[in-house]
Amino acid sequence: MMTVREVSKLTGVSIRTLHYYDQIGLLEPSDITESGYRLYDDTAMERLQQILLFRELEFSLKEIGKIMSLDVYDKDLALEQQIELLTMKKEHLENLIAFARKIKMSGGSHMDFTAFDTKKMDEYARKAKAQWGDTAAYGEYEEKSRKRSREDEIAISEGLMNIFREFGGLMKADPACEQVRRQVEKLQDYITKHYYTCTKEILSGLGAMYGAGGEFTENIDKAAGSGCAAFCAAAIDHYCRG
């Protein structure tokens, strides 16, 4: 167990902030001593890590609280997104440093502004946020899943995998062609019917997740063939931008 002061020293999060996290129910202490001191165990520290990861993705505390209370919350996916975003930030900073050095060497006449471009990083953060951010959609998912049996869940999951298998049979086609577009619409309709209302914004976030190289990518490729997840991601991207 660690005291609130020890947690603050270790993490850099102020004691006042930790107290506030407790007040709003975002990070409650594992125990409180008879003297009123807050104590945090490994589980609480792991939750604090997750909170800080989402803060780096620029989620509000209210959004973080809702997301982390969801049954569908995936810590591994959140970590994958954080690693990717931090890598992008690192590359951005390295580009800025190199740019500043060029200016110094050229005496201020180096007219190049590409180092300031953050569109790629901003787009990734937007897609990550779109995936997690619509908590109303996940509330809808919870409501629908609450009424289903284990057998129902298995059948619905298998139906989703069948749609990905159909994508696998289309991989030689252009991801932007009409046939593939109809398959994306089929996927969108299936998600809406069985999980939650799948807007284009949510679908775009799901597509980014399918092609991100994690567990979802592996499961899709295992069911539908190597490369299918990346193909689905490309097809969804064309559909959502169209």
MARMISE-406948 format. One record per residue (C-alpha): x, z, y. Coordinates in steps of 0.5 Angstrom, whole numbers, padded with zeros to 4 digits, always signed. Last residue first. Example, Ala and Ser with C-alpha at 12.3 -4.5 7.8 and 13.67 -1.06 7.14 Angstrom:
2
+0027+0014-0002
+0025+0016-0009
REM end
This chain:
242
-0034-0099+0018
-0030-0093+0019
-0033-0089+0014
-0034-0094+0009
-0026-0096+0010
-0024-0089+0009
-0028-0088+0003
-0025-0094+0000
-0018-0092+0001
-0020-0085-0002
-0023-0088-0008
-0017-0092-0009
-0012-0086-0008
-0016-0082-0013
-0017-0088-0018
-0009-0089-0018
-0008-0087-0026
-0015-0088-0029
-0022-0085-0029
-0022-0079-0032
-0015-0077-0031
-0014-0080-0024
-0020-0076-0022
-0018-0069-0024
-0011-0071-0022
-0013-0073-0015
-0018-0066-0015
-0012-0062-0017
-0007-0064-0011
-0005-0071-0009
-0008-0071-0002
-0012-0078-0004
-0019-0074-0006
-0018-0069-0001
-0018-0075+0005
-0024-0078+0001
-0027-0071+0002
-0026-0071+0009
-0029-0078+0010
-0035-0076+0006
-0036-0070+0011
-0036-0074+0017
-0040-0079+0014
-0045-0074+0012
-0046-0071+0005
-0052-0067+0005
-0050-0062+0000
-0049-0061-0008
-0054-0065-0012
-0058-0070-0008
-0053-0071-0002
-0047-0071-0007
-0050-0077-0011
-0052-0080-0005
-0045-0080-0002
-0042-0083-0009
-0047-0088-0009
-0046-0090-0002
-0038-0091-0004
-0040-0095-0010
-0044-0100-0005
-0038-0100-0001
-0034-0102-0007
-0039-0108-0009
-0039-0110-0001
-0031-0111-0001
-0027-0106+0003
-0023-0103-0003
-0021-0110-0005
-0023-0111-0012
-0018-0109-0018
-0020-0102-0018
-0027-0103-0019
-0027-0101-0026
-0024-0094-0024
-0029-0093-0019
-0034-0093-0025
-0030-0088-0028
-0031-0084-0021
-0038-0085-0022
-0038-0082-0029
-0034-0076-0026
-0040-0074-0022
-0045-0075-0027
-0040-0070-0031
-0040-0065-0026
-0048-0066-0026
-0049-0065-0033
-0044-0059-0033
-0048-0055-0027
-0054-0056-0031
-0051-0053-0037
-0049-0047-0033
-0056-0047-0031
-0058-0049-0024
-0062-0045-0018
-0056-0042-0015
-0053-0049-0015
-0058-0051-0010
-0057-0045-0005
-0050-0045-0005
-0049-0052-0004
-0054-0052+0002
-0049-0046+0005
-0044-0051+0003
-0047-0056+0008
-0048-0051+0013
-0041-0049+0013
-0039-0056+0016
-0032-0054+0017
-0028-0054+0011
-0028-0062+0010
-0029-0064+0017
-0023-0059+0019
-0018-0062+0014
-0020-0069+0017
-0019-0067+0024
-0012-0064+0022
-0010-0070+0019
-0013-0074+0025
-0009-0069+0030
-0003-0070+0026
-0003-0078+0026
-0005-0078+0033
+0001-0074+0036
+0004-0079+0040
+0009-0075+0045
+0015-0078+0041
+0012-0085+0042
+0014-0085+0050
+0020-0089+0051
+0023-0090+0058
+0030-0088+0057
+0032-0088+0064
+0034-0080+0065
+0041-0080+0065
+0042-0084+0058
+0045-0079+0054
+0040-0073+0057
+0034-0078+0055
+0037-0079+0048
+0038-0072+0047
+0030-0071+0049
+0028-0076+0045
+0032-0073+0039
+0029-0066+0040
+0022-0069+0041
+0022-0073+0034
+0025-0067+0031
+0019-0063+0034
+0014-0068+0031
+0017-0068+0024
+0016-0061+0024
+0009-0061+0026
+0008-0066+0021
+0011-0062+0016
+0007-0056+0018
+0000-0060+0017
+0002-0062+0010
+0004-0055+0008
-0003-0053+0011
-0007-0058+0007
-0004-0056+0001
-0005-0049+0002
-0012-0050+0004
-0013-0054-0003
-0009-0048-0007
-0014-0043-0004
-0020-0047-0006
-0027-0044-0003
-0033-0046-0007
-0036-0039-0007
-0036-0039+0000
-0034-0032+0004
-0027-0035+0006
-0031-0041+0010
-0035-0036+0013
-0030-0032+0016
-0025-0037+0018
-0031-0041+0022
-0032-0034+0026
-0025-0033+0027
-0024-0040+0030
-0021-0046+0026
-0014-0049+0029
-0011-0051+0023
-0006-0046+0024
-0011-0041+0024
-0013-0043+0018
-0006-0041+0015
-0006-0034+0019
-0013-0033+0015
-0010-0035+0008
-0004-0030+0009
-0009-0024+0011
-0012-0025+0005
-0006-0025+0001
-0004-0018+0005
-0011-0016+0003
-0010-0017-0004
-0003-0014-0004
-0006-0007-0001
-0007-0005+0006
-0008+0002+0008
-0012+0004+0015
-0010+0011+0017
-0016+0015+0019
-0013+0022+0017
-0017+0022+0010
-0013+0016+0009
-0017+0009+0009
-0017+0004+0003
-0016-0003+0002
-0017-0005+0010
-0022-0010+0012
-0020-0017+0014
-0025-0021+0017
-0031-0016+0017
-0031-0016+0025
-0028-0009+0026
-0023-0010+0021
-0020-0017+0024
-0021-0013+0031
-0016-0007+0028
-0011-0012+0025
-0011-0016+0032
-0010-0009+0036
-0004-0008+0031
-0001-0014+0033
+0000-0020+0028
+0008-0021+0027
+0007-0021+0020
+0012-0015+0017
+0012-0011+0023
+0004-0011+0024
+0003-0010+0016
+0008-0004+0017
+0004-0001+0023
-0003-0002+0019
+0000+0002+0014
+0002-0001+0007
+0000+0000+0000
REM end
